[in-house]
Amino acid sequence: MGQKIWIIGSSTGIGRELALQYAEEGKEVVISARSADTLAEVAGIHPDRMRAVPIDVTDTASIRAAVETLYRDGAGPDIVILGAGAYQPMSVDHFSSEKAAKIMEVNYLGVVRVIEQVLPHFKKAGAGHFVAIASVAGYQGLPLALAYGPSKAALINLSEALRTELSGSNILIQVVNPGFVKTPLTEGNKFPMPFLMEADDAARRIRKGIDGKAFEIAFPRRFAFILKFIRMLPYALSIPLIRKGTNQ
């Protein structure tokens, strides 16, 4: 039987491109997001290989129902790509616990909820593969990312912990840390986005990384390296560098 891939957050952006590319390869793809209409449009591009299952990652009951449906129909996934995302620039002048909570609900707790429902099935099968879409913004505290950055840092930390606990099993977890990608989430940014890439290019890099099975898939490499290097510096050096690099 062919490989079955469940892509959550696949109505637009990177998730949509991943779904289309995998379907073009002949993979069986389940696509999920909140918008049933948008999902139906995407699934209609390759109706023989794509199936739309709307879910809301902030609602455990919605996720549980989707998982039960997939496994009951024999469409239990081999790979689950956790790509649902929320983003809104936030500065100290517009600091909001309400907005931060909404972003955390999707970007971090949404992933936790999906893993909670799928992991028992992977354990029962003795195999499985999670791919969490985080961000290089999770490496380092950055201006205007007072909500988004911490949500992705939490996701990276979770992925590291799961990788450690699941080591030695046939359940694999990978974390994807992209830089700036041209998607509906980033199109409203009013600041320069270095190394900006198209969503289809990002999807190709992710697919290559998934095939390679390394824990982290980070790109563009130069941008990721710069942020990782800055993270290693003492705060007395790293914070001024970040301020200078972001024109703060």
N, C-alpha and C positions, 0 to 999 in steps of 0.2 A: 504494500500500500504506500501511497505517496505521503510526503511530510505534510502535516497539518499545522498551520500557523494562525494564532489568534493575535490580532493587532488591536490594542485598545488605544483610542485616540487617533482614529484613522480616517476621519472625515475631511481633514485638511492637513497641510504642511507635510512634515516628515513622515508621519504615519500613513497618510494617503499615498505618498510616493512609494513607501515600502510595500504597501498592499498591492499597488499596481505592478511593481517590479516583480514581486514574488508570483503574482498571478500570471504574468507574462512568461515566467519560467516554468509554469505548469503546476505550481504548488496549489494546494487547497487552502484558501484563506478565509478566515472569519474576521469581519471588520466590525468594530464597536465604537460607539460614541453616543452622545446624548441625542443628536439630531437624526431622527429616523429618515427624514426626507433627504438630507445630504448623504447619508449612508446609502440609501437606495440609488441615488445618482451614481455614486462611486461603484457600487456593486453591479450596476447596469453596464459598466464598461466591459466587464468579464463575467457575465452572469453564470457561465458554466463552472467557474472556479472560485467565485467570491460569494459569500453569504453575509448578509447584514444582520447583526444582533444588537439592537440598541441597548445601552446600559448607562447608568449614572454612577460614576465611581464614588460619589459621596453617599450613596444609598446601598447599604449592605444587602438588603433584600433584593434589589435589582441585580446585583452581582451574583448572588446565590442562585436566583432564578435562571440567569443566563448560563451559569456553569452547569446547573442541573440539566438544562435543555441540551447543551452541547454533549454532555456525556451520555445522556439518555438516547440521543440520536446517533451515537457512534462517532461524533465529531470532536471527541476530546482532543485537545491540542497537544502537539509534541513540543512546540515553542510558544511561549506567551510573551509578547512584546508589550511592555507597560509604558505606554507613551502618552496617556492623557495628561494634559498640562494646562495650567492657568498662569498668566503673567500680567503684571501691571507694574510699571516703574513706581517706586516709592522712595521719596526723599524725607529728610527729617522735617521739612516744612509741611509735609502731607502724611505724617506718620499716623497709621490707623490700625488698631488691633483687629477691627472687623475685617478689613481688607486682607490683612496678614493671615487671619484664620481661614478665610475663604481659599486663599492660595495654598495654604498648608493642607486643607481638606482634600484638594485635588492632587497636588503634586507629591505629597508624602502619604497621607492617610489613604488616599485612593489606591495607591500601590499596595499598602499594607492590607487593605480589604480584599483586593484581588488575590494576593498571595495566600491569605488566610483561607479562601475558598478553594483554590486550586491545589495547594501544597498537599493536602491529604490524598488527592487523586494521584499526584506524582509519586508520593510515597507508596501507595498501593501498587502502582505500575512498576515501581522500582527504577523509574527514569523520568526526566523532565528537564525543561530548560526555560529559565526566566531571563528576560533582557529588560533592564530598567533604564529608561531614558532620563538621565540627570542633566548636568551641565557643567562646563568649566566654571560657571559662576558659583558652584558649590565648593571650589577650592579655597576661595579667599573672599573676605568681606569686601564688597564693591559698592561704590556710590550708586544710588538709585535702585539698588537691589536689596533693600532692607526687608522685603518679604520673600521675594523670589529666591535670592541666594540662600538664605537659611533653609528653605524647603528642599532645595537641591543638595545642600550639605547633609541634611538629614537622610536623604535618599542614598547618597554615596555611603554614609556610615552604615545604614541598614544593609546595603548590598555587601559591604565588607564583612559585616557580622554574619550574614547568611552564608557567604562564601566560605567562611571559616568553619561554621557549624556543619555545613553540608559537604565539606571536603571529604573525599573518600567514598562518597555516594555517587550514584549516576544522575543526581539532580544538579544541574549546572546553573549558576547565576552569573550574568555579566552586567556591567554598568557602562552606559554610553555617556560620554561627556563631550557634547559638541560645543563649538564656539558659536558665533552668531550665524544664524541660518535665516534666509529670507522666507518668512512665513507670515500668516495673518497675525501671529502673536507679536512679531517684531516690527511689523510695518509702521506702527505708530511711534516708534522710538525717535526722539528728537536729538539724539546724540550720535556721534560717529561710531560705527560698528566695524572695528578692524577685522580683516580676513573674512568678511561676509561672503557666504556661499549660498548657492541655490539648494532647494530642498531635495531635488533629484540627485545631486552630487552627494549630499549628506546621506541619503538613503543607500546609495551604492557603497559608501564607506562603511556604513553600519552592517550591511549584508556581508561584506568581505570580513569584517571583524567577527560577526557571528559565526561564519564558517571557520575562522581561525581559533575560536573558543578561548582566547586570552581573556582574563578577567575584565580589564578595562579597554574600552574602545574610545580613544580621545582624538579629536581633530578640530581644527588644523593642528598638526603636531607642533609647529613653531609657537602658536598661541598658547597651547596647553603647556608646553615646556616653560614659557615665560612666566605664566601664572604659578606653576608648581615651584619654579625657582624662587620667585618672590615670596611664596609661602614659607620657604625654608629660612628666609632671612629673619634676623631679629626685628621685632615690631618697630624699633627706632629707625630702621632702614626701610622696611616694607611699606609702612603707612605713608611716609613721604613719597615713595616711588609710585604708589597707587594714586595719590593725590595729583602728582605731576602728570602721570599717564592719562588721567581722566579729566584733566583741566579743572580740578577742584581747588 
